[in-house]
């Protein structure tokens, strides 16, 4: 039977290359030849899990199942964190399949498939056709990082004219600045280092503040929303005074630690702490169109799609040395 190669994690954190059998395509399954894959912080969580890694995939359709009706051979597509859902629960019917109780997602299902591979098989319903304006390597980080930022913006009604704080100018943060700025928001960027100032302003931030060593911060306008994109949570005693009454805080990076916020200033201002995940499919498609129309592109560092290239990318990501999203490119 036909096979293709995938890159699988091992219990000791190494990356191995192996062959997997290509199944006969059924239903709306699609075979994608992978050209690029983003490298996400979530991949670090699964580095010792023994699964095929990667969930920011981009490639070309090279075969389709008998029930496919939307995609054609040769079309460029991408996919993200969510692989499938039941299609009939309240969340699915509301277009919020990311909250489906039977949702299939990276790390929990389809362990033999991933974007760290030469090919992959996914349902047509969970693939996204790419706009022509987005190159493959540029589109890959949008499949998760972009979708995570966009979900908070669209779902919770962040609007042009509002003041949006972005805590952290990194893999998520540099995209958050661009999306919010192109939406017409006044963007305030916060970073622990002065070295990010020039780039944050170039990407669309109106103001920039260094948090490290600052006992008290002062902004020209109170924040209506705060997108937290840092690995470590900010100093709430410094940040909460910057928020307007009834502002919303979005902790967007995956963390397994507790969130501890001073109770009185949180209550006194009527603040909201809003959980948010990746975009559902409808919003994901709108995100790609918005990014293409406004020329929003991630700042990327590329690596070869090889076991050695993957290990190098994961090592640099773990050390916080990638600017700002790593992308594996097929040789």
C-alpha positions, 0 to 999 in steps of 0.5 A, spaced: 500 500 500 502 507 498 505 510 504 508 517 506 513 519 511 511 523 518 515 525 524 514 523 530 516 525 537 519 520 542 518 519 550 525 522 550 524 528 546 527 526 540 524 526 533 524 520 528 522 519 521 517 513 519 513 511 514 505 511 515 500 507 510 496 512 506 488 509 507 483 509 502 480 515 502 473 515 504 467 520 505 470 527 504 477 525 506 482 529 503 490 527 502 494 533 502 501 534 500 504 538 506 509 544 503 509 548 510 508 547 517 508 552 523 511 550 530 507 552 536 508 552 543 503 547 544 508 542 540 513 543 546 507 540 550 507 533 546 514 533 544 515 526 549 508 524 547 509 519 541 505 522 537 506 525 530 507 533 531 504 539 528 497 542 527 499 549 523 499 545 516 499 548 509 499 544 503 496 542 496 490 537 495 493 531 491 487 526 492 480 527 494 474 522 497 468 520 494 464 525 497 468 531 497 464 537 493 468 543 495 476 542 494 479 540 487 486 537 486 491 542 486 488 547 491 492 550 496 489 549 503 491 549 511 488 546 517 489 548 524 487 545 531 481 542 530 480 536 526 472 534 526 466 535 531 459 531 531 456 536 527 449 536 531 450 538 538 448 545 540 455 548 539 456 545 532 449 548 530 451 555 533 458 554 529 462 554 535 464 547 534 471 548 538 466 547 544 463 540 541 463 535 547 466 530 541 471 535 538 477 531 535 483 536 536 491 535 536 494 532 541 488 528 543 486 524 536 489 522 530 495 521 533 498 518 526 497 525 522 500 531 523 503 537 519 510 535 521 510 530 515 510 530 508 503 528 507 496 528 511 489 526 511 484 530 513 476 531 512 474 536 507 470 540 512 476 542 516 480 544 511 481 552 509 482 554 502 488 559 502 487 566 499 492 567 493 495 573 497 498 568 502 504 564 501 505 557 504 510 559 509 506 565 511 499 562 512 502 556 516 502 560 523 495 563 521 492 556 522 493 556 530 496 563 532 492 567 527 486 563 529 487 564 536 488 572 536 482 572 531 477 568 535 478 573 541 477 579 536 471 577 533 467 573 538 468 578 543 466 584 539 473 588 539 471 594 535 475 599 531 476 605 535 477 601 542 484 601 545 487 594 545 493 592 550 497 587 547 502 584 553 508 580 549 511 582 543 512 574 540 509 569 536 502 571 538 503 578 540 506 580 534 500 578 530 495 581 535 498 588 534 497 587 526 490 584 527 487 590 532 491 595 528 488 594 521 481 593 525 482 600 527 484 600 534 489 604 538 494 598 540 498 599 546 504 594 546 507 591 553 514 588 553 519 586 558 524 588 553 526 595 550 528 591 544 521 590 541 519 597 541 521 599 534 518 592 531 512 593 535 511 600 532 512 598 525 507 592 526 502 597 528 502 599 535 501 606 537 504 606 544 509 601 547 511 600 554 517 596 557 514 592 563 520 589 566 523 594 572 517 598 572 513 599 578 508 603 576 505 604 568 501 609 565 498 609 559 495 615 555 488 612 554 485 606 559 485 599 555 478 596 553 481 590 552 487 586 554 490 580 550 495 576 554 500 573 549 506 572 554 508 565 557 508 568 564 502 572 566 503 579 567 503 583 574 496 584 575 497 590 580 501 594 575 496 592 569 489 592 572 489 600 573 490 601 566 484 598 564 477 601 563 471 600 567 468 593 564 474 592 560 476 584 558 482 580 559 484 575 554 489 570 557 491 566 550 497 562 551 496 555 553 498 554 561 497 549 566 498 554 572 492 558 576 490 565 574 490 569 581 488 576 580 487 581 586 480 581 587 478 588 589 480 592 583 477 586 579 471 587 582 471 594 583 472 595 575 467 590 573 472 587 569 471 580 565 476 575 565 474 571 558 477 564 556 478 564 548 481 558 544 482 558 536 477 560 531 471 556 529 471 554 521 467 560 519 471 565 523 477 562 521 475 563 514 474 570 515 481 571 519 484 568 512 481 573 508 482 579 513 489 577 513 490 577 505 486 583 504 490 587 509 497 584 508 498 581 515 503 576 515 507 573 521 514 574 522 517 567 521 524 564 521 524 557 517 527 550 518 527 544 513 522 539 514 527 534 517 528 530 523 534 535 524 530 541 522 524 540 527 529 538 533 532 545 531 526 549 531 523 546 537 530 547 541 530 555 539 522 555 541 523 552 548 529 557 549 525 563 546 529 565 541 525 564 535 523 571 532 517 570 532 514 564 529 518 558 526 516 555 520 518 548 517 518 548 509 518 542 505 525 540 501 
